[in-house]
Amino acid sequence: MATFKIVLDKRIKLKDGKYNLTIRMVNGSDVMFINLQKMTESQYDRVFNKKVKDEESRKFIETCNGYISKCERIFSELKPFNKGRFRELFW
């Protein structure tokens, strides 16, 4: 079974100093990233790492959790697994 997690993909820094906020899927040794939006490190820390969260941050986290649920549902229905088809069904 694959695991899904929201991560800030720091492999490539974009020109405006931001990184891609992604859903990382790990299925055995297979890894796939789905870009959601662009975000700075400080924005990511404020939303995901701070214990005290404002209403806007909570709503954003709920949206991200919905994306993870959607990924899990698509993964369970997609047999055999295909990355391209997975991306199509996600978007």
Secondary structure, DSSP 8 states (H G I E B T S, - for coil): --EEEEEEETTS--TTS-EEEEEEEEETTEEEEEEEEEE-HHHHIIIII-SS--HHHHHHHHHHHHHHHHHHHHHHH-SS--HHHHHHHH-
